Amino acid sequence: MPAIKKTTANGKDYYSSAIISDKVKGHGNDPFVLKKVEEAKAFLRKNGLKGLPGHLEK
Amino acid sequence: MKLERYPYFASNDFKNYIFYSNGPKGQIKKGVRFSKMNNNPIMYNLAFGDIAEGTDVIDDMAVSNNNDRDLVLATVANTIFDFTNNYGNHYIFAIGSTSVRTRLYQMGIVGLWNEISIDFDVYGFKDGSWHTFQENVNYKAFLVKRK
């Protein structure tokens, strides 16, 4: 399946071949996904953003 | 990103993606889901795993061993392009369900680093803070942002 070349608003090229399909169901309520999101939030609450650009202090 | 990858399918809202891994274990359905987890800065969690036949839900506890790790990771990386094209250039958070799985993510990033580093800034969490990703360092979690 060939990649499709597109250009973003900032002029950078990107390649995308995602096929939009009604058969792709939403997984937002999958138990695993919900658990991962809660774990991710907890990780961020505990550890913060220190070290990221613009977030040198916790 | 010009890495070889699997064809993949997106839901209408570009938050859900599926593709099929092909290897010695046969065809395995994979799913990717982006979920908002933080507002300042805006951050989305990337959940990724197998979609077991019959359940149609994502679960990352399965160990596929389908000998296509780089292809799978490259496909996941491409879903980030599609997602950020539609939702903006925000941080994407990723952590494995186990330390072993996180280590596998790390090895995958290292294996594709030459390509990934062209398009993405990658940060790893270690010793209480986030650091620019380095190939020879083990991290607890990852943040990815498109350049």
N, CA and C atoms of all chains as a GROMACS GRO file, in nm:
protein
  615
    1MET      N    1   0.084  -0.118   0.000
    1MET     CA    2   0.000   0.000   0.000
    1MET      C    3   0.088   0.125   0.000
    2PRO      N    4   0.081   0.208  -0.100
    2PRO     CA    5   0.173   0.321  -0.109
    2PRO      C    6   0.143   0.427  -0.004
    3ALA      N    7   0.249   0.489   0.045
    3ALA     CA    8   0.231   0.601   0.137
    3ALA      C    9   0.183   0.721   0.060
    4ILE      N   10   0.104   0.804   0.126
    4ILE     CA   11   0.053   0.925   0.063
    4ILE      C   12   0.129   1.043   0.120
    5LYS      N   13   0.189   1.122   0.034
    5LYS     CA   14   0.265   1.237   0.081
    5LYS      C   15   0.174   1.358   0.094
    6LYS      N   16   0.180   1.424   0.208
    6LYS     CA   17   0.101   1.544   0.231
    6LYS      C   18   0.192   1.650   0.290
    7THR      N   19   0.144   1.772   0.294
    7THR     CA   20   0.222   1.879   0.354
    7THR      C   21   0.140   1.947   0.462
    8THR      N   22   0.202   1.968   0.577
    8THR     CA   23   0.132   2.030   0.688
    8THR      C   24   0.134   2.182   0.675
    9ALA      N   25   0.065   2.248   0.766
    9ALA     CA   26   0.057   2.394   0.761
    9ALA      C   27   0.194   2.458   0.778
   10ASN      N   28   0.286   2.391   0.850
   10ASN     CA   29   0.418   2.450   0.870
   10ASN      C   30   0.514   2.414   0.756
   11GLY      N   31   0.461   2.354   0.652
   11GLY     CA   32   0.541   2.326   0.534
   11GLY      C   33   0.616   2.194   0.537
   12LYS      N   34   0.609   2.122   0.650
   12LYS     CA   35   0.681   1.995   0.659
   12LYS      C   36   0.601   1.885   0.588
   13ASP      N   37   0.672   1.796   0.526
   13ASP     CA   38   0.607   1.684   0.461
   13ASP      C   39   0.583   1.573   0.563
   14TYR      N   40   0.480   1.499   0.545
   14TYR     CA   41   0.461   1.380   0.625
   14TYR      C   42   0.397   1.273   0.538
   15TYR      N   43   0.406   1.153   0.584
   15TYR     CA   44   0.354   1.041   0.508
   15TYR      C   45   0.244   0.975   0.589
   16SER      N   46   0.135   0.952   0.526
   16SER     CA   47   0.023   0.892   0.597
   16SER      C   48  -0.049   0.796   0.504
   17SER      N   49  -0.084   0.685   0.557
   17SER     CA   50  -0.164   0.594   0.477
   17SER      C   51  -0.279   0.539   0.558
   18ALA      N   52  -0.319   0.608   0.662
   18ALA     CA   53  -0.431   0.561   0.741
   18ALA      C   54  -0.556   0.554   0.654
   19ILE      N   55  -0.623   0.443   0.664
   19ILE     CA   56  -0.746   0.425   0.591
   19ILE      C   57  -0.861   0.443   0.690
   20ILE      N   58  -0.944   0.540   0.665
   20ILE     CA   59  -1.056   0.564   0.756
   20ILE      C   60  -1.159   0.453   0.738
   21SER      N   61  -1.198   0.394   0.848
   21SER     CA   62  -1.292   0.284   0.838
   21SER      C   63  -1.393   0.289   0.952
   22ASP      N   64  -1.519   0.272   0.917
   22ASP     CA   65  -1.623   0.264   1.019
   22ASP      C   66  -1.609   0.139   1.103
   23LYS      N   67  -1.531   0.045   1.054
   23LYS     CA   68  -1.515  -0.082   1.126
   23LYS      C   69  -1.415  -0.074   1.240
   24VAL      N   70  -1.342   0.039   1.247
   24VAL     CA   71  -1.250   0.057   1.359
   24VAL      C   72  -1.331   0.111   1.477
   25LYS      N   73  -1.347   0.027   1.576
   25LYS     CA   74  -1.432   0.067   1.689
   25LYS      C   75  -1.355   0.157   1.786
   26GLY      N   76  -1.427   0.228   1.868
   26GLY     CA   77  -1.364   0.310   1.972
   26GLY      C   78  -1.318   0.221   2.087
   27HIS      N   79  -1.194   0.241   2.130
   27HIS     CA   80  -1.141   0.160   2.240
   27HIS      C   81  -1.124   0.242   2.368
   28GLY      N   82  -1.186   0.360   2.368
   28GLY     CA   83  -1.169   0.448   2.484
   28GLY      C   84  -1.221   0.391   2.614
   29ASN      N   85  -1.315   0.297   2.605
   29ASN     CA   86  -1.371   0.238   2.726
   29ASN      C   87  -1.323   0.096   2.752
   30ASP      N   88  -1.224   0.051   2.674
   30ASP     CA   89  -1.167  -0.081   2.702
   30ASP      C   90  -1.104  -0.078   2.842
   31PRO      N   91  -1.124  -0.182   2.921
   31PRO     CA   92  -1.067  -0.183   3.058
   31PRO      C   93  -0.917  -0.156   3.059
   32PHE      N   94  -0.846  -0.216   2.966
   32PHE     CA   95  -0.701  -0.195   2.961
   32PHE      C   96  -0.668  -0.049   2.933
   33VAL      N   97  -0.741   0.011   2.840
   33VAL     CA   98  -0.714   0.151   2.804
   33VAL      C   99  -0.745   0.243   2.922
   34LEU      N  100  -0.859   0.222   2.986
   34LEU     CA  101  -0.894   0.304   3.102
   34LEU      C  102  -0.789   0.291   3.213
   35LYS      N  103  -0.743   0.168   3.234
   35LYS     CA  104  -0.641   0.145   3.336
   35LYS      C  105  -0.511   0.218   3.300
   36LYS      N  106  -0.474   0.211   3.172
   36LYS     CA  107  -0.351   0.277   3.129
   36LYS      C  108  -0.360   0.429   3.147
   37VAL      N  109  -0.475   0.486   3.117
   37VAL     CA  110  -0.491   0.631   3.130
   37VAL      C  111  -0.480   0.671   3.276
   38GLU      N  112  -0.544   0.594   3.365
   38GLU     CA  113  -0.537   0.626   3.508
   38GLU      C  114  -0.394   0.611   3.559
   39GLU      N  115  -0.325   0.508   3.514
   39GLU     CA  116  -0.186   0.489   3.554
   39GLU      C  117  -0.098   0.603   3.502
   40ALA      N  118  -0.127   0.646   3.381
   40ALA     CA  119  -0.048   0.756   3.322
   40ALA      C  120  -0.070   0.885   3.401
   41LYS      N  121  -0.196   0.912   3.437
   41LYS     CA  122  -0.227   1.032   3.516
   41LYS      C  123  -0.156   1.025   3.651
   42ALA      N  124  -0.160   0.907   3.712
   42ALA     CA  125  -0.096   0.890   3.843
   42ALA      C  126   0.055   0.910   3.831
   43PHE      N  127   0.112   0.860   3.725
   43PHE     CA  128   0.256   0.876   3.702
   43PHE      C  129   0.291   1.023   3.692
   44LEU      N  130   0.210   1.096   3.618
   44LEU     CA  131   0.237   1.239   3.598
   44LEU      C  132   0.218   1.317   3.727
   45ARG      N  133   0.112   1.283   3.804
   45ARG     CA  134   0.088   1.350   3.933
   45ARG      C  135   0.208   1.328   4.026
   46LYS      N  136   0.258   1.206   4.026
   46LYS     CA  137   0.366   1.171   4.117
   46LYS      C  138   0.500   1.232   4.072
   47ASN      N  139   0.524   1.230   3.943
   47ASN     CA  140   0.658   1.265   3.895
   47ASN      C  141   0.670   1.401   3.827
   48GLY      N  142   0.559   1.457   3.784
   48GLY     CA  143   0.562   1.591   3.728
   48GLY      C  144   0.628   1.600   3.591
   49LEU      N  145   0.665   1.724   3.557
   49LEU     CA  146   0.716   1.755   3.423
   49LEU      C  147   0.861   1.803   3.425
   50LYS      N  148   0.921   1.797   3.541
   50LYS     CA  149   1.057   1.850   3.554
   50LYS      C  150   1.150   1.793   3.447
   51GLY      N  151   1.220   1.882   3.380
   51GLY     CA  152   1.315   1.840   3.278
   51GLY      C  153   1.265   1.862   3.136
   52LEU      N  154   1.132   1.874   3.121
   52LEU     CA  155   1.080   1.900   2.986
   52LEU      C  156   1.105   2.045   2.949
   53PRO      N  157   1.115   2.079   2.821
   53PRO     CA  158   1.132   2.218   2.780
   53PRO      C  159   1.022   2.305   2.839
   54GLY      N  160   1.062   2.412   2.907
   54GLY     CA  161   0.964   2.502   2.967
   54GLY      C  162   0.917   2.456   3.103
   55HIS      N  163   0.968   2.344   3.151
   55HIS     CA  164   0.927   2.291   3.281
   55HIS      C  165   1.050   2.247   3.360
   56LEU      N  166   1.143   2.338   3.374
   56LEU     CA  167   1.267   2.302   3.440
   56LEU      C  168   1.247   2.279   3.589
   57GLU      N  169   1.148   2.346   3.647
   57GLU     CA  170   1.120   2.327   3.790
   57GLU      C  171   0.992   2.249   3.807
   58LYS      N  172   0.988   2.164   3.908
   58LYS     CA  173   0.871   2.081   3.932
   58LYS      C  174   0.760   2.163   3.994
   59MET      N  175   0.845   1.022   0.776
   59MET     CA  176   0.901   0.895   0.823
   59MET      C  177   0.887   0.791   0.712
   60LYS      N  178   0.998   0.732   0.676
   60LYS     CA  179   0.995   0.643   0.560
   60LYS      C  180   1.016   0.497   0.600
   61LEU      N  181   0.994   0.467   0.727
   61LEU     CA  182   1.011   0.330   0.772
   61LEU      C  183   0.906   0.239   0.712
   62GLU      N  184   0.948   0.116   0.683
   62GLU     CA  185   0.851   0.017   0.638
   62GLU      C  186   0.752  -0.011   0.751
   63ARG      N  187   0.627  -0.023   0.720
   63ARG     CA  188   0.525  -0.044   0.823
   63ARG      C  189   0.407  -0.119   0.763
   64TYR      N  190   0.318  -0.159   0.851
   64TYR     CA  191   0.196  -0.226   0.806
   64TYR      C  192   0.092  -0.121   0.765
   65PRO      N  193   0.006  -0.156   0.670
   65PRO     CA  194  -0.111  -0.070   0.646
   65PRO      C  195  -0.195  -0.063   0.772
   66TYR      N  196  -0.256   0.051   0.799
   66TYR     CA  197  -0.335   0.062   0.920
   66TYR      C  198  -0.463   0.140   0.896
   67PHE      N  199  -0.559   0.116   0.981
   67PHE     CA  200  -0.693   0.172   0.967
   67PHE      C  201  -0.722   0.265   1.084
   68ALA      N  202  -0.790   0.373   1.058
   68ALA     CA  203  -0.822   0.471   1.164
   68ALA      C  204  -0.973   0.483   1.178
   69SER      N  205  -1.016   0.511   1.300
   69SER     CA  206  -1.157   0.542   1.322
   69SER      C  207  -1.183   0.684   1.270
   70ASN      N  208  -1.307   0.719   1.258
   70ASN     CA  209  -1.342   0.850   1.202
   70ASN      C  210  -1.286   0.966   1.284
   71ASP      N  211  -1.267   0.945   1.413
   71ASP     CA  212  -1.217   1.054   1.496
   71ASP      C  213  -1.064   1.051   1.512
   72PHE      N  214  -0.999   0.959   1.445
   72PHE     CA  215  -0.852   0.947   1.446
   72PHE      C  216  -0.793   0.920   1.584
   73LYS      N  217  -0.874   0.869   1.676
   73LYS     CA  218  -0.821   0.834   1.808
   73LYS      C  219  -0.791   0.685   1.820
   74ASN      N  220  -0.845   0.605   1.728
   74ASN     CA  221  -0.830   0.460   1.734
   74ASN      C  222  -0.773   0.408   1.602
   75TYR      N  223  -0.680   0.314   1.614
   75TYR     CA  224  -0.615   0.259   1.495
   75TYR      C  225  -0.603   0.108   1.510
   76ILE      N  226  -0.616   0.037   1.401
   76ILE     CA  227  -0.588  -0.107   1.404
   76ILE      C  228  -0.498  -0.143   1.287
   77PHE      N  229  -0.421  -0.248   1.305
   77PHE     CA  230  -0.345  -0.306   1.196
   77PHE      C  231  -0.320  -0.452   1.228
   78TYR      N  232  -0.264  -0.524   1.131
   78TYR     CA  233  -0.243  -0.668   1.149
   78TYR      C  234  -0.095  -0.701   1.138
   79SER      N  235  -0.043  -0.761   1.244
   79SER     CA  236   0.094  -0.812   1.244
   79SER      C  237   0.094  -0.947   1.174
   80ASN      N  238   0.194  -0.968   1.089
   80ASN     CA  239   0.206  -1.096   1.020
   80ASN      C  240   0.342  -1.157   1.047
   81GLY      N  241   0.344  -1.281   1.094
   81GLY     CA  242   0.471  -1.347   1.124
   81GLY      C  243   0.450  -1.493   1.152
   82PRO      N  244   0.549  -1.555   1.217
   82PRO     CA  245   0.544  -1.699   1.244
   82PRO      C  246   0.421  -1.741   1.324
   83LYS      N  247   0.369  -1.650   1.406
   83LYS     CA  248   0.251  -1.684   1.487
   83LYS      C  249   0.121  -1.654   1.414
   84GLY      N  250   0.134  -1.618   1.287
   84GLY     CA  251   0.015  -1.589   1.208
   84GLY      C  252  -0.021  -1.442   1.209
   85GLN      N  253  -0.146  -1.412   1.183
   85GLN     CA  254  -0.192  -1.273   1.177
   85GLN      C  255  -0.250  -1.233   1.313
   86ILE      N  256  -0.197  -1.126   1.368
   86ILE     CA  257  -0.241  -1.081   1.500
   86ILE      C  258  -0.290  -0.937   1.488
   87LYS      N  259  -0.414  -0.915   1.534
   87LYS     CA  260  -0.473  -0.782   1.526
   87LYS      C  261  -0.417  -0.694   1.637
   88LYS      N  262  -0.373  -0.574   1.601
   88LYS     CA  263  -0.314  -0.480   1.698
   88LYS      C  264  -0.400  -0.354   1.704
   89GLY      N  265  -0.406  -0.295   1.820
   89GLY     CA  266  -0.484  -0.172   1.835
   89GLY      C  267  -0.404  -0.062   1.903
   90VAL      N  268  -0.432   0.061   1.864
   90VAL     CA  269  -0.370   0.179   1.925
   90VAL      C  270  -0.482   0.275   1.961
   91ARG      N  271  -0.477   0.331   2.082
   91ARG     CA  272  -0.578   0.428   2.124
   91ARG      C  273  -0.509   0.547   2.190
   92PHE      N  274  -0.545   0.668   2.146
   92PHE     CA  275  -0.495   0.791   2.207
   92PHE      C  276  -0.604   0.849   2.297
   93SER      N  277  -0.571   0.872   2.424
   93SER     CA  278  -0.668   0.927   2.520
   93SER      C  279  -0.606   1.046   2.591
   94LYS      N  280  -0.682   1.155   2.600
   94LYS     CA  281  -0.630   1.274   2.667
   94LYS      C  282  -0.610   1.245   2.815
   95MET      N  283  -0.495   1.285   2.868
   95MET     CA  284  -0.465   1.255   3.009
   95MET      C  285  -0.422   1.378   3.086
   96ASN      N  286  -0.395   1.489   3.017
   96ASN     CA  287  -0.350   1.610   3.086
   96ASN      C  288  -0.382   1.733   3.001
   97ASN      N  289  -0.411   1.844   3.070
   97ASN     CA  290  -0.450   1.965   2.998
   97ASN      C  291  -0.340   2.070   2.986
   98ASN      N  292  -0.246   2.072   3.079
   98ASN     CA  293  -0.142   2.176   3.077
   98ASN      C  294  -0.007   2.118   3.118
   99PRO      N  295   0.075   2.079   3.022
   99PRO     CA  296   0.052   2.087   2.878
   99PRO      C  297  -0.042   1.975   2.834
  100ILE      N  298  -0.102   1.995   2.716
  100ILE     CA  299  -0.191   1.890   2.666
  100ILE      C  300  -0.107   1.765   2.636
  101MET      N  301  -0.158   1.654   2.684
  101MET     CA  302  -0.083   1.530   2.676
  101MET      C  303  -0.182   1.416   2.651
  102TYR      N  304  -0.147   1.325   2.565
  102TYR     CA  305  -0.232   1.210   2.536
  102TYR      C  306  -0.158   1.082   2.571
  103ASN      N  307  -0.232   0.989   2.629
  103ASN     CA  308  -0.174   0.858   2.656
  103ASN      C  309  -0.190   0.770   2.532
  104LEU      N  310  -0.084   0.698   2.501
  104LEU     CA  311  -0.089   0.602   2.392
  104LEU      C  312  -0.104   0.463   2.454
  105ALA      N  313  -0.217   0.399   2.428
  105ALA     CA  314  -0.237   0.260   2.472
  105ALA      C  315  -0.224   0.171   2.349
  106PHE      N  316  -0.146   0.068   2.363
  106PHE     CA  317  -0.119  -0.018   2.248
  106PHE      C  318  -0.116  -0.163   2.292
  107GLY      N  319  -0.174  -0.249   2.212
  107GLY     CA  320  -0.168  -0.391   2.246
  107GLY      C  321  -0.238  -0.476   2.143
  108ASP      N  322  -0.248  -0.605   2.173
  108ASP     CA  323  -0.318  -0.698   2.085
  108ASP      C  324  -0.468  -0.684   2.106
  109ILE      N  325  -0.542  -0.713   2.002
  109ILE     CA  326  -0.687  -0.720   2.014
  109ILE      C  327  -0.724  -0.867   1.998
  110ALA      N  328  -0.759  -0.928   2.109
  110ALA     CA  329  -0.786  -1.072   2.107
  110ALA      C  330  -0.914  -1.101   2.030
  111GLU      N  331  -0.907  -1.208   1.952
  111GLU     CA  332  -1.025  -1.248   1.876
  111GLU      C  333  -1.139  -1.281   1.972
  112GLY      N  334  -1.254  -1.232   1.941
  112GLY     CA  335  -1.370  -1.262   2.025
  112GLY      C  336  -1.398  -1.153   2.127
  113THR      N  337  -1.295  -1.087   2.177
  113THR     CA  338  -1.319  -0.983   2.278
  113THR      C  339  -1.328  -0.844   2.214
  114ASP      N  340  -1.247  -0.823   2.110
  114ASP     CA  341  -1.241  -0.694   2.041
  114ASP      C  342  -1.202  -0.580   2.134
  115VAL      N  343  -1.121  -0.610   2.235
  115VAL     CA  344  -1.066  -0.505   2.321
  115VAL      C  345  -0.914  -0.512   2.320
  116ILE      N  346  -0.851  -0.396   2.343
  116ILE     CA  347  -0.705  -0.391   2.345
  116ILE      C  348  -0.654  -0.443   2.479
  117ASP      N  349  -0.549  -0.524   2.473
  117ASP     CA  350  -0.484  -0.573   2.594
  117ASP      C  351  -0.336  -0.593   2.563
  118ASP      N  352  -0.250  -0.539   2.646
  118ASP     CA  353  -0.108  -0.550   2.611
  118ASP      C  354  -0.035  -0.656   2.694
  119MET      N  355  -0.109  -0.742   2.761
  119MET     CA  356  -0.041  -0.846   2.839
  119MET      C  357   0.000  -0.965   2.753
  120ALA      N  358  -0.059  -0.975   2.634
  120ALA     CA  359  -0.022  -1.086   2.546
  120ALA      C  360   0.120  -1.066   2.494
  121VAL      N  361   0.193  -1.174   2.481
  121VAL     CA  362   0.328  -1.168   2.424
  121VAL      C  363   0.322  -1.237   2.288
  122SER      N  364   0.324  -1.158   2.182
  122SER     CA  365   0.301  -1.212   2.049
  122SER      C  366   0.423  -1.285   1.993
  123ASN      N  367   0.541  -1.224   2.013
  123ASN     CA  368   0.663  -1.282   1.954
  123ASN      C  369   0.644  -1.316   1.807
  124ASN      N  370   0.598  -1.220   1.731
  124ASN     CA  371   0.573  -1.247   1.589
  124ASN      C  372   0.689  -1.201   1.501
  125ASN      N  373   0.803  -1.179   1.564
  125ASN     CA  374   0.928  -1.146   1.493
  125ASN      C  375   0.914  -1.025   1.401
  126ASP      N  376   0.838  -0.927   1.441
  126ASP     CA  377   0.820  -0.809   1.357
  126ASP      C  378   0.816  -0.681   1.441
  127ARG      N  379   0.893  -0.681   1.549
  127ARG     CA  380   0.886  -0.570   1.644
  127ARG      C  381   0.906  -0.434   1.576
  128ASP      N  382   1.007  -0.424   1.489
  128ASP     CA  383   1.036  -0.295   1.428
  128ASP      C  384   0.922  -0.250   1.335
  129LEU      N  385   0.866  -0.345   1.263
  129LEU     CA  386   0.753  -0.312   1.176
  129LEU      C  387   0.635  -0.262   1.259
  130VAL      N  388   0.610  -0.330   1.370
  130VAL     CA  389   0.499  -0.292   1.456
  130VAL      C  390   0.522  -0.153   1.514
  131LEU      N  391   0.643  -0.129   1.566
  131LEU     CA  392   0.672   0.001   1.626
  131LEU      C  393   0.664   0.113   1.521
  132ALA      N  394   0.715   0.084   1.401
  132ALA     CA  395   0.709   0.184   1.295
  132ALA      C  396   0.563   0.217   1.260
  133THR      N  397   0.478   0.118   1.266
  133THR     CA  398   0.336   0.141   1.237
  133THR      C  399   0.274   0.227   1.347
  134VAL      N  400   0.308   0.196   1.472
  134VAL     CA  401   0.257   0.276   1.584
  134VAL      C  402   0.306   0.421   1.570
  135ALA      N  403   0.435   0.437   1.534
  135ALA     CA  404   0.489   0.572   1.517
  135ALA      C  405   0.412   0.648   1.410
  136ASN      N  406   0.372   0.579   1.305
  136ASN     CA  407   0.295   0.645   1.199
  136ASN      C  408   0.157   0.687   1.246
  137THR      N  409   0.099   0.609   1.338
  137THR     CA  410  -0.032   0.651   1.389
  137THR      C  411  -0.020   0.784   1.464
  138ILE      N  412   0.098   0.809   1.523
  138ILE     CA  413   0.119   0.936   1.593
  138ILE      C  414   0.110   1.052   1.493
  139PHE      N  415   0.162   1.028   1.371
  139PHE     CA  416   0.151   1.131   1.268
  139PHE      C  417   0.005   1.162   1.239
  140ASP      N  418  -0.074   1.059   1.218
  140ASP     CA  419  -0.214   1.082   1.185
  140ASP      C  420  -0.287   1.149   1.299
  141PHE      N  421  -0.258   1.102   1.420
  141PHE     CA  422  -0.326   1.159   1.536
  141PHE      C  423  -0.291   1.307   1.551
  142THR      N  424  -0.161   1.340   1.547
  142THR     CA  425  -0.120   1.478   1.569
  142THR      C  426  -0.162   1.569   1.453
  143ASN      N  427  -0.176   1.513   1.334
  143ASN     CA  428  -0.226   1.594   1.223
  143ASN      C  429  -0.368   1.644   1.251
  144ASN      N  430  -0.440   1.567   1.331
  144ASN     CA  431  -0.580   1.600   1.358
  144ASN      C  432  -0.602   1.667   1.493
  145TYR      N  433  -0.511   1.644   1.586
  145TYR     CA  434  -0.534   1.696   1.722
  145TYR      C  435  -0.427   1.795   1.768
  146GLY      N  436  -0.327   1.819   1.686
  146GLY     CA  437  -0.223   1.914   1.723
  146GLY      C  438  -0.099   1.844   1.773
  147ASN      N  439   0.006   1.922   1.777
  147ASN     CA  440   0.137   1.866   1.809
  147ASN      C  441   0.158   1.864   1.960
  148HIS      N  442   0.100   1.768   2.026
  148HIS     CA  443   0.106   1.759   2.172
  148HIS      C  444   0.192   1.641   2.215
  149TYR      N  445   0.221   1.638   2.346
  149TYR     CA  446   0.299   1.526   2.399
  149TYR      C  447   0.218   1.397   2.394
  150ILE      N  448   0.285   1.289   2.361
  150ILE     CA  449   0.226   1.156   2.366
  150ILE      C  450   0.303   1.076   2.471
  151PHE      N  451   0.229   1.026   2.570
  151PHE     CA  452   0.290   0.954   2.682
  151PHE      C  453   0.278   0.804   2.656
  152ALA      N  454   0.387   0.732   2.684
  152ALA     CA  455   0.384   0.587   2.666
  152ALA      C  456   0.464   0.520   2.778
  153ILE      N  457   0.406   0.414   2.832
  153ILE     CA  458   0.473   0.334   2.934
  153ILE      C  459   0.425   0.191   2.917
  154GLY      N  460   0.513   0.096   2.937
  154GLY     CA  461   0.474  -0.043   2.924
  154GLY      C  462   0.394  -0.088   3.046
  155SER      N  463   0.320  -0.197   3.029
  155SER     CA  464   0.243  -0.250   3.142
  155SER      C  465   0.333  -0.312   3.248
  156THR      N  466   0.451  -0.350   3.207
  156THR     CA  467   0.550  -0.403   3.301
  156THR      C  468   0.684  -0.339   3.267
  157SER      N  469   0.779  -0.353   3.360
  157SER     CA  470   0.912  -0.298   3.332
  157SER      C  471   0.976  -0.367   3.212
  158VAL      N  472   0.945  -0.496   3.197
  158VAL     CA  473   0.998  -0.569   3.080
  158VAL      C  474   0.941  -0.511   2.952
  159ARG      N  475   0.810  -0.482   2.954
  159ARG     CA  476   0.746  -0.426   2.835
  159ARG      C  477   0.799  -0.286   2.806
  160THR      N  478   0.823  -0.207   2.911
  160THR     CA  479   0.881  -0.073   2.891
  160THR      C  480   1.020  -0.085   2.827
  161ARG      N  481   1.095  -0.185   2.875
  161ARG     CA  482   1.228  -0.209   2.819
  161ARG      C  483   1.219  -0.248   2.670
  162LEU      N  484   1.116  -0.322   2.636
  162LEU     CA  485   1.097  -0.359   2.495
  162LEU      C  486   1.068  -0.235   2.411
  163TYR      N  487   0.986  -0.145   2.467
  163TYR     CA  488   0.960  -0.018   2.396
  163TYR      C  489   1.092   0.055   2.372
  164GLN      N  490   1.174   0.058   2.478
  164GLN     CA  491   1.302   0.128   2.468
  164GLN      C  492   1.390   0.068   2.357
  165MET      N  493   1.396  -0.065   2.356
  165MET     CA  494   1.478  -0.132   2.254
  165MET      C  495   1.422  -0.103   2.114
  166GLY      N  496   1.290  -0.096   2.105
  166GLY     CA  497   1.229  -0.065   1.977
  166GLY      C  498   1.264   0.075   1.931
  167ILE      N  499   1.259   0.171   2.024
  167ILE     CA  500   1.293   0.310   1.989
  167ILE      C  501   1.438   0.318   1.944
  168VAL      N  502   1.526   0.248   2.018
  168VAL     CA  503   1.668   0.249   1.982
  168VAL      C  504   1.688   0.191   1.842
  169GLY      N  505   1.618   0.081   1.815
  169GLY     CA  506   1.634   0.015   1.686
  169GLY      C  507   1.594   0.104   1.568
  170LEU      N  508   1.501   0.195   1.593
  170LEU     CA  509   1.451   0.281   1.484
  170LEU      C  510   1.495   0.425   1.502
  171TRP      N  511   1.594   0.446   1.590
  171TRP     CA  512   1.628   0.582   1.632
  171TRP      C  513   1.665   0.673   1.517
  172ASN      N  514   1.739   0.621   1.420
  172ASN     CA  515   1.783   0.706   1.308
  172ASN      C  516   1.665   0.770   1.237
  173GLU      N  517   1.557   0.699   1.225
  173GLU     CA  518   1.437   0.754   1.159
  173GLU      C  519   1.350   0.832   1.256
  174ILE      N  520   1.330   0.774   1.375
  174ILE     CA  521   1.240   0.839   1.473
  174ILE      C  522   1.291   0.978   1.510
  175SER      N  523   1.422   0.990   1.527
  175SER     CA  524   1.479   1.116   1.575
  175SER      C  525   1.468   1.227   1.471
  176ILE      N  526   1.443   1.193   1.346
  176ILE     CA  527   1.423   1.295   1.244
  176ILE      C  528   1.292   1.370   1.267
  177ASP      N  529   1.191   1.296   1.305
  177ASP     CA  530   1.056   1.353   1.311
  177ASP      C  531   1.006   1.380   1.452
  178PHE      N  532   1.068   1.318   1.553
  178PHE     CA  533   1.014   1.329   1.688
  178PHE      C  534   1.122   1.372   1.789
  179ASP      N  535   1.082   1.454   1.886
  179ASP     CA  536   1.160   1.471   2.008
  179ASP      C  537   1.112   1.364   2.104
  180VAL      N  538   1.205   1.292   2.163
  180VAL     CA  539   1.168   1.185   2.256
  180VAL      C  540   1.234   1.213   2.390
  181TYR      N  541   1.156   1.200   2.498
  181TYR     CA  542   1.206   1.221   2.634
  181TYR      C  543   1.183   1.094   2.714
  182GLY      N  544   1.275   1.065   2.804
  182GLY     CA  545   1.260   0.950   2.891
  182GLY      C  546   1.263   0.995   3.036
  183PHE      N  547   1.187   0.924   3.121
  183PHE     CA  548   1.184   0.960   3.263
  183PHE      C  549   1.282   0.872   3.339
  184LYS      N  550   1.370   0.937   3.416
  184LYS     CA  551   1.469   0.863   3.493
  184LYS      C  552   1.517   0.950   3.609
  185ASP      N  553   1.533   0.889   3.724
  185ASP     CA  554   1.586   0.959   3.842
  185ASP      C  555   1.511   1.088   3.874
  186GLY      N  556   1.380   1.084   3.865
  186GLY     CA  557   1.300   1.197   3.910
  186GLY      C  558   1.276   1.308   3.811
  187SER      N  559   1.324   1.293   3.690
  187SER     CA  560   1.296   1.397   3.591
  187SER      C  561   1.303   1.342   3.449
  188TRP      N  562   1.254   1.426   3.357
  188TRP     CA  563   1.253   1.390   3.215
  188TRP      C  564   1.385   1.432   3.150
  189HIS      N  565   1.432   1.348   3.061
  189HIS     CA  566   1.559   1.375   2.993
  189HIS      C  567   1.542   1.351   2.843
  190THR      N  568   1.622   1.422   2.766
  190THR     CA  569   1.626   1.392   2.623
  190THR      C  570   1.672   1.248   2.605
  191PHE      N  571   1.601   1.174   2.523
  191PHE     CA  572   1.626   1.031   2.507
  191PHE      C  573   1.769   1.005   2.461
  192GLN      N  574   1.833   0.911   2.529
  192GLN     CA  575   1.965   0.863   2.486
  192GLN      C  576   1.957   0.712   2.471
  193GLU      N  577   2.027   0.662   2.373
  193GLU     CA  578   2.012   0.522   2.335
  193GLU      C  579   2.058   0.424   2.444
  194ASN      N  580   2.155   0.463   2.525
  194ASN     CA  581   2.214   0.368   2.619
  194ASN      C  582   2.164   0.387   2.762
  195VAL      N  583   2.049   0.449   2.779
  195VAL     CA  584   1.994   0.474   2.912
  195VAL      C  585   1.857   0.406   2.923
  196ASN      N  586   1.831   0.343   3.037
  196ASN     CA  587   1.700   0.281   3.059
  196ASN      C  588   1.605   0.380   3.126
  197TYR      N  589   1.485   0.393   3.073
  197TYR     CA  590   1.388   0.489   3.126
  197TYR      C  591   1.264   0.416   3.179
  198LYS      N  592   1.189   0.487   3.263
  198LYS     CA  593   1.066   0.431   3.320
  198LYS      C  594   0.944   0.459   3.233
  199ALA      N  595   0.949   0.569   3.157
  199ALA     CA  596   0.837   0.609   3.072
  199ALA      C  597   0.890   0.701   2.963
  200PHE      N  598   0.806   0.725   2.864
  200PHE     CA  599   0.850   0.805   2.750
  200PHE      C  600   0.746   0.911   2.715
  201LEU      N  601   0.796   1.024   2.668
  201LEU     CA  602   0.711   1.127   2.609
  201LEU      C  603   0.764   1.155   2.469
  202VAL      N  604   0.673   1.162   2.375
  202VAL     CA  605   0.711   1.184   2.236
  202VAL      C  606   0.638   1.306   2.185
  203LYS      N  607   0.710   1.391   2.111
  203LYS     CA  608   0.648   1.510   2.054
  203LYS      C  609   0.700   1.526   1.912
  204ARG      N  610   0.611   1.549   1.822
  204ARG     CA  611   0.652   1.572   1.684
  204ARG      C  612   0.729   1.702   1.672
  205LYS      N  613   0.834   1.703   1.592
  205LYS     CA  614   0.913   1.825   1.574
  205LYS      C  615   0.837   1.924   1.485
   0.00000   0.00000   0.00000
